[in-house]
């Protein structure tokens, strides 16, 4: 009972807050996180992230969200707009990462804080872009498809860099040299190559034994199909762990394998519906409320001394980070669009559309704080930046595309 009541309070508050935000056409995850901010040390101080059990549920939330995120990545349209997406994603990621590294250097942050800022700056909130394009009726337009395709490649590249940063953090960052870094990158690339081979193998439709296994899975009940696919994801996660890549990265890429072309339309639909339902109804609200509980806004601003040197420094830090994040990602994606021979208006739409950090930004920031890879000041800044860019992007994109 000591665990059930706090979890129930957090879940109810997160769902109500998320629903309110959805009604005003804002991402539910922002509302869910705000519930945690209100309940936690920043405001009412009714809940604490140290409560027994809530961190375990939050970790399960990360697991299911990353697995679901991988499942929702659709590479089918990549071939048609691959040239645009490659230019846009590479330029957008490079300039965003450079902007993050610059912020870390300007404010004298250590290696891990700086790397994490760069990674979060490079992320894109794919669900936010999808929702805006659907609202505007631009989902099937050329610019809409380019934004979605670029966002998919964006997230894959960002998770690649994130895997490297987490692997560095789990080792000894102080002993990092060219040799150990090269081995680390090789292991990540080897893991991605294995994922590619598994994907190709599962997509084959011939007499291989794997197809008999797929036929057996199709005959199982929906619950058993969910169990088998989940077990597969866990095994891929452990494969990543064996290669010294963090388990959660393995889970994300395991999700990218689960497609209609690999497991069949019926199995994919059944598993996707189950994972989506339990994630959106239970694990996601708890995770984002937990991320709100982790946030201590007093680190960013002390209301007792509004004009203190500390408040001024933190204000400059926050504003600089937000500007660098938006300009770095926006200009990078815009430049990539121009290099891919898009007209200026469409390239600008791409630059704006890829600027929201949303779910992935908040979750990656939370992982960084939870595992002690970033400090509270950087976490508070990243969360604020993710929320602001997620709020601003819809208005900017609507203005350009309308």
VEXKOLKOL-743672 format. One record per residue: residue number from 0; chain; z, x, y of N, C-alpha, C in turn. Coordinates in steps of 0.1 Angstrom, whole numbers, plus 5000, padded with zeros to 4 digits. Layout:
BEGIN
    n  chain  n_zz  n_xx  n_yy  ca_zz  ca_xx  ca_yy  c_zz  c_xx  c_yy
  NUM      A     Z     X     Y      Z      X      Y     Z     X     Y
...
END
This chain:
BEGIN
    n  chain  n_zz  n_xx  n_yy  ca_zz  ca_xx  ca_yy  c_zz  c_xx  c_yy
    0      A  5000  5008  4988   5000   5000   5000  5000  5008  5013
    1      A  5006  5021  5012   5007   5029   5024  4993  5033  5028
    2      A  4984  5034  5019   4970   5038   5022  4961  5026  5025
    3      A  4963  5015  5018   4954   5003   5019  4955  4997  5033
    4      A  4967  4995  5039   4968   4989   5052  4961  4997  5063
    5      A  4964  5010  5064   4956   5017   5075  4941  5017  5073
    6      A  4937  5018  5060   4922   5018   5057  4917  5004  5061
    7      A  4924  4994  5058   4920   4980   5062  4919  4978  5077
    8      A  4929  4983  5084   4928   4982   5099  4916  4990  5104
    9      A  4914  5002  5100   4903   5010   5104  4890  5004  5101
   10      A  4889  4998  5089   4876   4992   5085  4873  4980  5093
   11      A  4883  4971  5095   4881   4959   5103  4877  4962  5117
   12      A  4885  4971  5124   4882   4975   5137  4868  4982  5139
   13      A  4865  4990  5129   4852   4997   5130  4840  4987  5128
   14      A  4842  4977  5119   4831   4968   5117  4830  4958  5129
   15      A  4841  4954  5135   4840   4945   5147  4834  4953  5158
   16      A  4838  4965  5161   4833   4973   5172  4818  4976  5169
   17      A  4814  4979  5157   4800   4982   5154  4791  4970  5156
   18      A  4797  4958  5152   4789   4946   5154  4787  4942  5169
   19      A  4797  4945  5177   4796   4943   5191  4785  4952  5197
   20      A  4785  4964  5193   4775   4974   5198  4761  4969  5193
   21      A  4760  4964  5181   4747   4960   5175  4742  4948  5184
   22      A  4751  4939  5188   4747   4927   5196  4742  4931  5209
   23      A  4746  4942  5215   4740   4947   5228  4729  4957  5225
   24      A  4724  4957  5213   4713   4965   5209  4715  4980  5211
   25      A  4727  4985  5206   4731   4999   5205  4734  5002  5191
   26      A  4733  5015  5187   4736   5019   5173  4750  5015  5169
   27      A  4751  5009  5157   4764   5005   5152  4774  5016  5150
   28      A  4768  5028  5147   4777   5039   5144  4785  5044  5156
   29      A  4779  5042  5168   4786   5045   5181  4798  5036  5182
   30      A  4796  5023  5179   4807   5013   5180  4818  5017  5169
   31      A  4814  5020  5157   4824   5024   5147  4832  5036  5151
   32      A  4825  5046  5157   4832   5058   5162  4842  5055  5173
   33      A  4838  5046  5182   4846   5042   5193  4859  5035  5188
   34      A  4858  5028  5177   4870   5022   5171  4880  5033  5168
   35      A  4875  5044  5162   4884   5055   5158  4890  5062  5171
   36      A  4881  5063  5181   4886   5070   5194  4898  5062  5200
   37      A  4896  5048  5200   4906   5039   5205  4919  5040  5197
   38      A  4918  5040  5184   4930   5040   5175  4936  5053  5174
   39      A  4929  5064  5177   4934   5077   5174  4941  5084  5186
   40      A  4942  5097  5185   4950   5105   5195  4945  5104  5209
   41      A  4932  5101  5211   4927   5100   5225  4932  5089  5233
   42      A  4935  5077  5227   4940   5066   5235  4953  5060  5229
   43      A  4952  5051  5219   4964   5043   5215  4973  5051  5206
   44      A  4968  5061  5200   4976   5070   5191  4983  5062  5179
   45      A  4976  5052  5174   4981   5044   5163  4978  5049  5150
   46      A  4967  5057  5149   4962   5063   5136  4961  5078  5138
   47      A  4961  5085  5126   4959   5099   5126  4949  5103  5116
   48      A  4940  5113  5118   4931   5117   5108  4938  5124  5096
   49      A  4951  5128  5098   4958   5134   5087  4964  5124  5077
   50      A  4961  5111  5079   4967   5101   5069  4961  5104  5055
   51      A  4970  5103  5045   4966   5106   5031  4955  5097  5027
   52      A  4945  5103  5021   4934   5095   5015  4922  5092  5024
   53      A  4924  5091  5037   4913   5088   5046  4902  5099  5046
   54      A  4907  5112  5045   4897   5123   5046  4889  5123  5033
   55      A  4894  5118  5022   4887   5117   5009  4876  5107  5010
   56      A  4879  5095  5016   4870   5084   5018  4859  5089  5028
   57      A  4863  5097  5038   4853   5102   5048  4843  5112  5041
   58      A  4848  5120  5032   4840   5129   5024  4830  5121  5016
   59      A  4835  5110  5009   4826   5102   5002  4815  5095  5011
   60      A  4819  5092  5023   4810   5087   5033  4799  5097  5036
   61      A  4803  5110  5038   4793   5120   5040  4783  5121  5028
   62      A  4789  5121  5016   4781   5122   5004  4770  5111  5004
   63      A  4775  5098  5005   4765   5087   5004  4755  5086  5016
   64      A  4760  5090  5028   4751   5090   5039  4740  5100  5038
   65      A  4743  5112  5033   4733   5122   5032  4724  5119  5020
   66      A  4729  5113  5010   4720   5109   4998  4711  5098  5003
   67      A  4716  5088  5010   4708   5078   5015  4698  5083  5025
   68      A  4702  5092  5034   4693   5098   5044  4681  5105  5037
   69      A  4684  5112  5026   4673   5118   5019  4664  5108  5012
   70      A  4669  5097  5007   4661   5087   5001  4652  5080  5011
   71      A  4656  5079  5024   4649   5072   5034  4638  5081  5040
   72      A  4638  5094  5037   4627   5103   5043  4614  5100  5035
   73      A  4604  5096  5042   4591   5093   5036  4581  5103  5040
   74      A  4577  5111  5030   4567   5122   5033  4553  5117  5030
   75      A  4551  5104  5027   4538   5099   5024  4529  5100  5036
   76      A  4534  5097  5048   4526   5097   5060  4524  5111  5066
   77      A  4531  5121  5060   4531   5134   5066  4517  5140  5066
   78      A  4509  5138  5055   4496   5144   5054  4487  5140  5066
   79      A  4488  5127  5070   4479   5122   5081  4482  5129  5094
   80      A  4495  5131  5097   4499   5136   5110  4506  5150  5109
   81      A  4503  5157  5098   4510   5170   5095  4508  5180  5107
   82      A  4495  5181  5112   4493   5191   5122  4501  5188  5135
   83      A  4502  5175  5139   4510   5172   5150  4525  5174  5147
   84      A  4529  5170  5136   4544   5171   5132  4548  5186  5132
   85      A  4540  5194  5126   4543   5209   5125  4545  5215  5138
   86      A  4535  5213  5147   4536   5218   5161  4549  5213  5168
   87      A  4551  5200  5167   4562   5193   5174  4575  5197  5169
   88      A  4577  5197  5156   4590   5200   5149  4593  5215  5151
   89      A  4584  5224  5150   4587   5238   5152  4590  5241  5166
   90      A  4582  5236  5176   4585   5239   5190  4598  5232  5194
   91      A  4600  5219  5189   4612   5212   5193  4625  5219  5187
   92      A  4624  5223  5175   4636   5230   5169  4638  5243  5175
   93      A  4628  5251  5177   4630   5265   5183  4636  5264  5197
   94      A  4631  5256  5205   4636   5255   5219  4650  5249  5219
   95      A  4652  5239  5211   4666   5233   5210  4676  5243  5205
   96      A  4672  5251  5195   4681   5261   5189  4684  5272  5200
   97      A  4673  5276  5207   4675   5286   5217  4684  5281  5228
   98      A  4683  5268  5232   4692   5262   5242  4706  5262  5237
   99      A  4708  5259  5224   4722   5259   5219  4728  5273  5219
  100      A  4720  5283  5215   4724   5297   5215  4727  5302  5229
  101      A  4719  5297  5239   4722   5300   5253  4735  5295  5258
  102      A  4738  5282  5254   4751   5276   5258  4763  5284  5252
  103      A  4761  5288  5240   4772   5296   5233  4774  5309  5240
  104      A  4763  5316  5244   4763   5329   5251  4769  5327  5265
  105      A  4765  5317  5272   4769   5315   5286  4784  5313  5287
  106      A  4790  5306  5277   4804   5302   5277  4812  5311  5268
  107      A  4806  5322  5263   4814   5332   5255  4820  5327  5242
  108      A  4813  5318  5235   4818   5312   5223  4815  5322  5211
  109      A  4823  5320  5200   4821   5329   5189  4809  5325  5181
  110      A  4806  5333  5171   4793   5331   5163  4792  5318  5157
  111      A  4802  5313  5150   4801   5300   5143  4800  5288  5152
  112      A  4808  5288  5163   4807   5277   5173  4793  5277  5179
  113      A  4787  5289  5182   4774   5290   5188  4763  5285  5178
  114      A  4764  5290  5166   4754   5285   5156  4755  5270  5154
  115      A  4767  5264  5154   4768   5250   5152  4762  5242  5163
  116      A  4765  5247  5175   4759   5240   5187  4743  5240  5186
  117      A  4738  5251  5182   4723   5253   5181  4718  5243  5170
  118      A  4725  5242  5159   4721   5233   5148  4721  5218  5153
  119      A  4732  5214  5159   4733   5200   5164  4723  5197  5175
  120      A  4720  5207  5184   4710   5205   5194  4696  5202  5188
  121      A  4694  5208  5176   4680   5207   5170  4678  5194  5162
  122      A  4689  5186  5160   4688   5174   5152  4681  5163  5159
  123      A  4676  5153  5151   4670   5141   5157  4675  5129  5149
  124      A  4678  5118  5157   4683   5106   5151  4671  5097  5147
  125      A  4666  5098  5135   4655   5091   5130  4657  5076  5131
  126      A  4669  5070  5127   4670   5056   5128  4669  5050  5142
  127      A  4674  5058  5152   4673   5053   5166  4658  5052  5170
  128      A  4650  5062  5167   4636   5061   5170  4629  5050  5163
  129      A  4632  5048  5150   4626   5037   5143  4629  5023  5149
  130      A  4642  5021  5153   4646   5009   5159  4639  5006  5172
  131      A  4638  5016  5181   4631   5015   5194  4616  5011  5192
  132      A  4610  5019  5183   4596   5017   5180  4593  5003  5175
  133      A  4602  4998  5166   4601   4984   5161  4603  4974  5172
  134      A  4612  4976  5181   4614   4967   5192  4602  4966  5201
  135      A  4595  4977  5203   4584   4978   5212  4571  4974  5205
  136      A  4571  4972  5192   4559   4969   5184  4550  4981  5183
  137      A  4556  4993  5184   4548   5006   5183  4549  5013  5170
  138      A  4556  5007  5160   4559   5014   5148  4546  5019  5141
  139      A  4535  5011  5142   4523   5014   5135  4512  5021  5144
  140      A  4516  5023  5157   4507   5030   5166  4507  5045  5162
  141      A  4497  5052  5168   4495   5066   5165  4507  5074  5170
  142      A  4512  5071  5182   4523   5079   5188  4536  5075  5180
  143      A  4537  5063  5175   4549   5059   5167  4549  5067  5154
  144      A  4538  5067  5147   4538   5075   5135  4540  5090  5137
  145      A  4535  5095  5148   4538   5109   5150  4552  5112  5153
  146      A  4559  5103  5161   4573   5104   5163  4581  5104  5150
  147      A  4578  5094  5141   4585   5093   5129  4583  5105  5120
  148      A  4570  5109  5118   4567   5120   5110  4573  5133  5115
  149      A  4573  5135  5128   4579   5147   5134  4595  5147  5132
  150      A  4601  5135  5133   4615   5134   5131  4619  5137  5117
  151      A  4611  5133  5107   4613   5136   5093  4613  5151  5091
  152      A  4603  5158  5096   4602   5172   5095  4613  5179  5102
  153      A  4616  5174  5114   4627   5179   5122  4640  5180  5114
  154      A  4643  5168  5107   4656   5168   5100  4656  5177  5088
  155      A  4644  5179  5081   4643   5188   5070  4645  5202  5075
  156      A  4639  5206  5086   4641   5220   5091  4655  5222  5096
  157      A  4661  5212  5102   4675   5213   5107  4685  5215  5095
  158      A  4682  5207  5085   4691   5208   5073  4689  5222  5066
  159      A  4677  5227  5067   4675   5241   5062  4684  5251  5069
  160      A  4683  5250  5083   4691   5259   5091  4706  5257  5089
  161      A  4710  5244  5087   4724   5240   5085  4729  5246  5072
  162      A  4720  5246  5062   4724   5252   5049  4727  5267  5050
  163      A  4719  5274  5058   4721   5288   5061  4734  5290  5068
  164      A  4737  5282  5079   4749   5284   5086  4762  5281  5078
  165      A  4761  5271  5070   4773   5268   5061  4775  5279  5051
  166      A  4764  5284  5046   4765   5295   5036  4771  5307  5042
  167      A  4767  5310  5055   4773   5321   5062  4788  5319  5064
  168      A  4792  5307  5068   4806   5303   5070  4814  5304  5058
  169      A  4809  5301  5046   4816   5301   5034  4818  5316  5029
  170      A  4810  5325  5034   4811   5339   5031  4820  5345  5041
  171      A  4817  5357  5046   4824   5363   5057  4814  5366  5068
  172      A  4814  5358  5079   4805   5360   5090  4805  5374  5096
  173      A  4817  5380  5095   4819   5393   5102  4811  5404  5094
  174      A  4809  5402  5081   4801   5412   5073  4787  5409  5072
  175      A  4782  5399  5079   4768   5396   5079  4759  5407  5083
  176      A  4749  5410  5075   4739   5421   5079  4725  5416  5075
  177      A  4715  5424  5078   4701   5420   5075  4699  5418  5060
  178      A  4705  5426  5051   4704   5425   5037  4710  5412  5032
  179      A  4723  5409  5035   4729   5397   5030  4723  5385  5036
  180      A  4718  5385  5048   4711   5374   5054  4698  5371  5047
  181      A  4691  5381  5044   4678   5379   5036  4680  5373  5023
  182      A  4691  5378  5016   4694   5372   5003  4698  5357  5004
  183      A  4705  5354  5015   4709   5340   5017  4697  5331  5020
  184      A  4688  5336  5028   4676   5328   5031  4668  5326  5018
  185      A  4667  5337  5010   4659   5336   4998  4665  5326  4989
  186      A  4679  5325  4988   4685   5315   4979  4682  5301  4984
  187      A  4682  5299  4997   4679   5285   5003  4665  5282  5000
  188      A  4655  5291  5002   4641   5289   4999  4639  5286  4984
  189      A  4646  5294  4975   4645   5292   4961  4650  5277  4957
  190      A  4661  5273  4963   4666   5260   4961  4655  5249  4965
  191      A  4649  5251  4977   4639   5241   4981  4627  5242  4972
  192      A  4623  5253  4967   4612   5254   4958  4615  5247  4945
  193      A  4628  5248  4940   4632   5240   4928  4631  5225  4930
  194      A  4636  5221  4942   4635   5207   4946  4620  5202  4946
  195      A  4611  5210  4952   4597   5207   4952  4592  5206  4938
  196      A  4595  5215  4929   4590   5215   4915  4596  5202  4908
  197      A  4608  5199  4909   4614   5187   4903  4607  5175  4908
  198      A  4604  5174  4921   4597   5163   4927  4583  5161  4921
  199      A  4576  5172  4920   4563   5172   4914  4563  5168  4899
  200      A  4573  5173  4892   4574   5170   4878  4577  5155  4875
  201      A  4586  5149  4883   4589   5135   4882  4578  5126  4886
  202      A  4569  5131  4895   4558   5123   4900  4546  5122  4890
  203      A  4547  5131  4880   4536   5131   4870  4536  5119  4861
  204      A  4525  5114  4858   4524   5102   4849  4515  5106  4836
  205      A  4521  5114  4827   4514   5117   4815  4524  5117  4803
  206      A  4521  5123  4793   4530   5122   4781  4542  5131  4780
  207      A  4546  5137  4792   4557   5146   4792  4570  5139  4788
  208      A  4580  5145  4782   4592   5139   4778  4599  5132  4790
  209      A  4598  5138  4802   4604   5133   4813  4600  5118  4816
  210      A  4588  5115  4812   4583   5101   4814  4590  5091  4805
  211      A  4593  5096  4793   4601   5087   4784  4615  5085  4789
  212      A  4621  5095  4795   4634   5093   4801  4633  5083  4813
  213      A  4622  5084  4821   4621   5075   4832  4619  5060  4827
  214      A  4612  5059  4816   4610   5046   4810  4623  5040  4805
  215      A  4631  5048  4799   4645   5044   4795  4653  5039  4807
  216      A  4652  5047  4818   4660   5043   4830  4656  5030  4835
  217      A  4643  5027  4835   4638   5014   4840  4643  5002  4832
  218      A  4647  5005  4820   4652   4994   4811  4667  4991  4813
  219      A  4673  5000  4820   4688   4999   4822  4691  4988  4833
  220      A  4703  4983  4833   4708   4974   4843  4708  4981  4857
  221      A  4709  4974  4867   4709   4979   4881  4721  4989  4883
  222      A  4732  4985  4877   4744   4993   4879  4743  5006  4871
  223      A  4737  5006  4859   4735   5018   4851  4724  5027  4858
  224      A  4714  5021  4864   4704   5029   4871  4710  5036  4882
  225      A  4719  5029  4890   4726   5035   4901  4735  5047  4896
  226      A  4742  5045  4884   4750   5056   4879  4741  5068  4875
  227      A  4730  5066  4868   4722   5077   4864  4716  5085  4876
  228      A  4711  5078  4886   4706   5084   4898  4716  5092  4906
  229      A  4728  5086  4906   4739   5092   4913  4744  5105  4906
  230      A  4744  5104  4893   4747   5116   4884  4737  5127  4887
  231      A  4724  5123  4888   4713   5133   4890  4716  5139  4904
  232      A  4719  5131  4914   4722   5137   4927  4733  5147  4927
  233      A  4744  5144  4919   4756   5153   4918  4752  5166  4911
  234      A  4743  5165  4901   4739   5177   4894  4730  5186  4903
  235      A  4722  5180  4912   4714   5187   4921  4724  5194  4932
  236      A  4734  5186  4935   4744   5192   4945  4751  5204  4939
  237      A  4754  5204  4926   4760   5215   4919  4750  5227  4917
  238      A  4738  5223  4916   4727   5234   4915  4727  5241  4928
  239      A  4728  5234  4939   4728   5240   4952  4741  5249  4954
  240      A  4752  5244  4949   4765   5251   4949  4764  5264  4941
  241      A  4757  5263  4930   4755   5275   4921  4747  5286  4929
  242      A  4738  5281  4937   4730   5291   4945  4737  5294  4958
  243      A  4750  5291  4959   4758   5294   4971  4753  5286  4983
  244      A  4748  5274  4981   4744   5265   4991  4754  5254  4990
  245      A  4759  5249  5002   4769   5239   5002  4765  5226  4994
  246      A  4774  5220  4987   4772   5209   4978  4765  5197  4986
  247      A  4769  5194  4998   4764   5183   5005  4749  5185  5009
  248      A  4745  5198  5011   4731   5200   5014  4723  5197  5001
  249      A  4728  5200  4990   4721   5197   4977  4720  5182  4976
  250      A  4730  5174  4980   4730   5160   4979  4718  5154  4988
  251      A  4717  5159  5000   4706   5155   5009  4693  5157  5003
  252      A  4690  5169  4997   4677   5172   4992  4675  5164  4978
  253      A  4686  5161  4971   4685   5153   4959  4679  5139  4963
  254      A  4684  5134  4974   4679   5121   4979  4664  5121  4982
  255      A  4659  5132  4987   4645   5133   4990  4636  5132  4977
  256      A  4642  5135  4966   4634   5134   4953  4633  5120  4949
  257      A  4643  5111  4952   4643   5098   4947  4634  5089  4955
  258      A  4622  5087  4950   4611   5080   4957  4605  5070  4947
  259      A  4597  5061  4952   4590   5051   4943  4580  5059  4934
  260      A  4575  5070  4939   4565   5078   4932  4571  5086  4920
  261      A  4584  5088  4921   4591   5097   4911  4599  5089  4901
  262      A  4606  5078  4906   4614   5070   4896  4609  5056  4894
  263      A  4599  5052  4901   4593   5039   4900  4599  5030  4911
  264      A  4591  5020  4914   4594   5011   4925  4607  5003  4922
  265      A  4608  4998  4910   4619   4989   4907  4632  4997  4907
  266      A  4633  5009  4901   4645   5017   4901  4648  5021  4915
  267      A  4638  5026  4923   4641   5030   4937  4647  5019  4945
  268      A  4641  5007  4944   4646   4996   4952  4660  4992  4948
  269      A  4663  4991  4935   4676   4988   4930  4687  4998  4935
  270      A  4684  5011  4933   4693   5021   4937  4695  5022  4952
  271      A  4684  5021  4959   4684   5021   4974  4693  5010  4979
  272      A  4691  4998  4974   4699   4986   4978  4714  4988  4976
  273      A  4717  4994  4964   4731   4996   4961  4737  5006  4970
  274      A  4731  5018  4971   4736   5029   4980  4737  5024  4994
  275      A  4726  5017  4999   4726   5012   5013  4738  5002  5015
  276      A  4740  4993  5006   4750   4983   5008  4764  4989  5008
  277      A  4768  4998  4998   4781   5003   4998  4784  5013  5010
  278      A  4773  5019  5014   4774   5029   5025  4776  5022  5038
  279      A  4767  5012  5041   4768   5005   5054  4780  4996  5055
  280      A  4785  4990  5044   4796   4981   5045  4809  4987  5044
  281      A  4810  4999  5038   4824   5005   5036  4824  5020  5040
  282      A  4817  5028  5034   4819   5043   5036  4814  5047  5050
  283      A  4803  5042  5056   4799   5046   5069  4809  5042  5080
  284      A  4814  5029  5080   4824   5026   5091  4836  5034  5090
  285      A  4841  5037  5078   4853   5046   5077  4850  5060  5081
  286      A  4838  5065  5077   4835   5079   5081  4834  5080  5096
  287      A  4827  5071  5103   4825   5073   5118  4838  5069  5125
  288      A  4846  5060  5120   4859   5058   5126  4868  5070  5124
  289      A  4867  5077  5113   4874   5089   5110  4870  5100  5120
  290      A  4857  5101  5123   4852   5111   5132  4857  5108  5146
  291      A  4859  5095  5149   4865   5091   5162  4880  5095  5162
  292      A  4887  5093  5151   4901   5097   5150  4903  5112  5152
  293      A  4893  5120  5147   4893   5135   5149  4892  5139  5163
  294      A  4886  5131  5171   4883   5134   5185  4896  5133  5194
  295      A  4899  5144  5201   4910   5144   5211  4904  5147  5225
  296      A  4902  5136  5232   4895   5137   5245  4904  5145  5255
  297      A  4917  5147  5253   4925   5155   5262  4921  5169  5262
  298      A  4914  5174  5252   4908   5187   5252  4898  5189  5262
  299      A  4890  5178  5265   4879   5179   5275  4885  5176  5289
  300      A  4895  5167  5290   4899   5163   5303  4914  5160  5303
  301      A  4922  5166  5312   4936   5163   5314  4938  5154  5326
  302      A  4940  5141  5324   4941   5131   5335  4953  5135  5345
  303      A  4963  5142  5340   4974   5145   5349  4970  5155  5360
  304      A  4960  5164  5357   4956   5174   5367  4940  5173  5368
  305      A  4935  5163  5374   4920   5161   5374  4912  5172  5380
  306      A  4918  5180  5389   4910   5190   5396  4915  5204  5392
  307      A  4921  5205  5380   4926   5218   5375  4914  5227  5371
  308      A  4916  5240  5371   4905   5249   5367  4900  5246  5353
  309      A  4909  5242  5344   4906   5239   5330  4896  5227  5330
  310      A  4900  5216  5337   4891   5204   5338  4877  5207  5343
  311      A  4877  5215  5354   4864   5219   5360  4856  5227  5350
  312      A  4862  5236  5344   4855   5245   5334  4849  5236  5322
  313      A  4857  5227  5317   4853   5218   5306  4842  5209  5311
  314      A  4843  5204  5324   4832   5195   5329  4819  5203  5330
  315      A  4820  5215  5335   4808   5223   5336  4802  5226  5322
  316      A  4811  5229  5313   4807   5231   5299  4799  5219  5293
  317      A  4805  5207  5295   4799   5195   5290  4786  5192  5296
  318      A  4785  5193  5310   4773   5189   5317  4762  5199  5313
  319      A  4765  5212  5313   4755   5222   5309  4750  5220  5295
  320      A  4759  5217  5286   4755   5215   5272  4745  5203  5271
  321      A  4748  5192  5278   4740   5180   5277  4726  5182  5283
  322      A  4726  5189  5294   4713   5192   5301  4705  5201  5292
  323      A  4711  5212  5287   4704   5222   5278  4699  5215  5265
  324      A  4707  5206  5260   4703   5199   5247  4691  5190  5250
  325      A  4691  5182  5261   4680   5173   5263  4667  5181  5268
  326      A  4669  5190  5276   4657   5198   5281  4651  5206  5270
  327      A  4660  5213  5262   4655   5221   5251  4647  5213  5241
  328      A  4653  5203  5236   4646   5194   5226  4634  5187  5232
  329      A  4636  5181  5244   4625   5174   5250  4613  5182  5253
  330      A  4616  5194  5260   4605   5203   5264  4598  5209  5252
  331      A  4606  5212  5242   4600   5218   5229  4591  5208  5223
  332      A  4595  5196  5221   4587   5186   5214  4575  5182  5223
  333      A  4577  5181  5236   4566   5178   5245  4555  5189  5244
  334      A  4560  5202  5245   4550   5213   5244  4543  5213  5230
  335      A  4550  5210  5220   4544   5209   5206  4533  5198  5206
  336      A  4536  5187  5213   4526   5176   5214  4514  5180  5221
  337      A  4516  5187  5232   4504   5192   5240  4496  5202  5232
  338      A  4503  5211  5225   4496   5221   5217  4488  5214  5205
  339      A  4493  5202  5201   4486   5195   5191  4475  5185  5197
  340      A  4472  5187  5209   4461   5180   5216  4464  5165  5219
  341      A  4477  5162  5220   4481   5149   5224  4480  5148  5240
  342      A  4477  5136  5245   4477   5134   5259  4491  5135  5265
  343      A  4492  5137  5278   4505   5140   5284  4515  5128  5282
  344      A  4510  5116  5283   4519   5105   5282  4525  5104  5268
  345      A  4516  5105  5257   4521   5104   5244  4530  5116  5240
  346      A  4527  5128  5245   4535   5140   5243  4549  5138  5249
  347      A  4549  5132  5261   4562   5129   5268  4570  5119  5260
  348      A  4563  5109  5254   4570   5099   5246  4576  5106  5233
  349      A  4569  5115  5228   4574   5122   5216  4587  5131  5220
  350      A  4586  5137  5232   4597   5145   5236  4609  5137  5239
  351      A  4608  5125  5244   4619   5116   5247  4624  5110  5233
  352      A  4614  5106  5225   4618   5099   5213  4626  5108  5203
  353      A  4624  5121  5203   4631   5130   5194  4644  5135  5200
  354      A  4648  5130  5211   4660   5136   5218  4673  5130  5214
  355      A  4673  5118  5208   4686   5112   5203  4691  5120  5191
  356      A  4705  5122  5191   4711   5130   5180  4717  5120  5170
  357      A  4723  5109  5175   4728   5098   5167  4736  5102  5155
  358      A  4733  5095  5144   4741   5096   5131  4742  5110  5126
  359      A  4731  5117  5125   4731   5131   5119  4739  5140  5128
  360      A  4737  5139  5141   4745   5148   5150  4760  5146  5149
  361      A  4764  5133  5149   4778   5130   5148  4784  5135  5135
  362      A  4776  5133  5124   4781   5136   5111  4782  5152  5109
  363      A  4772  5159  5113   4772   5173   5112  4783  5179  5121
  364      A  4785  5174  5133   4796   5178   5141  4809  5176  5134
  365      A  4811  5164  5128   4823   5161   5121  4826  5171  5109
  366      A  4815  5174  5102   4816   5184   5091  4821  5197  5096
  367      A  4815  5201  5107   4819   5214   5114  4834  5215  5117
  368      A  4839  5204  5123   4853   5203   5127  4862  5202  5114
  369      A  4858  5194  5105   4866   5192   5093  4868  5204  5085
  370      A  4858  5213  5084   4859   5225   5076  4863  5237  5085
  371      A  4867  5235  5097   4872   5245   5106  4862  5255  5111
  372      A  4849  5250  5112   4838   5259   5116  4836  5258  5131
  373      A  4841  5248  5138   4841   5247   5152  4854  5242  5157
  374      A  4857  5245  5170   4870   5241   5175  4869  5227  5182
  375      A  4880  5221  5186   4880   5208   5191  4872  5207  5204
  376      A  4872  5217  5213   4865   5217   5225  4850  5215  5223
  377      A  4845  5223  5213   4831   5222   5210  4827  5209  5203
  378      A  4836  5204  5194   4834   5191   5188  4834  5180  5198
  379      A  4843  5180  5207   4843   5169   5218  4830  5169  5226
  380      A  4826  5182  5229   4813   5183   5236  4801  5178  5228
  381      A  4801  5181  5216   4789   5177   5207  4789  5162  5205
  382      A  4801  5156  5203   4802   5142   5201  4797  5135  5214
  383      A  4802  5139  5225   4798   5133   5238  4783  5134  5240
  384      A  4777  5146  5237   4763   5149   5239  4755  5139  5230
  385      A  4760  5138  5217   4753   5129   5207  4753  5115  5212
  386      A  4764  5110  5217   4765   5096   5222  4756  5094  5234
  387      A  4757  5103  5244   4749   5102   5256  4734  5102  5253
  388      A  4729  5112  5245   4715   5112   5242  4710  5100  5234
  389      A  4719  5095  5226   4716   5083   5218  4715  5070  5227
  390      A  4723  5070  5238   4722   5059   5247  4710  5060  5256
  391      A  4707  5072  5261   4696   5074   5271  4682  5072  5265
  392      A  4681  5078  5252   4667   5078   5246  4660  5064  5246
  393      A  4667  5053  5242   4659   5041   5241  4653  5037  5255
  394      A  4661  5039  5266   4656   5035   5279  4644  5043  5283
  395      A  4645  5057  5281   4634   5066   5284  4622  5063  5276
  396      A  4623  5060  5263   4612   5058   5255  4605  5044  5258
  397      A  4613  5034  5261   4608   5021   5265  4600  5022  5278
  398      A  4605  5030  5287   4598   5032   5300  4585  5038  5299
  399      A  4584  5048  5290   4571   5055   5288  4561  5047  5280
  400      A  4566  5040  5270   4557   5033   5261  4553  5019  5265
  401      A  4561  5013  5274   4559   4999   5278  4547  4998  5287
END
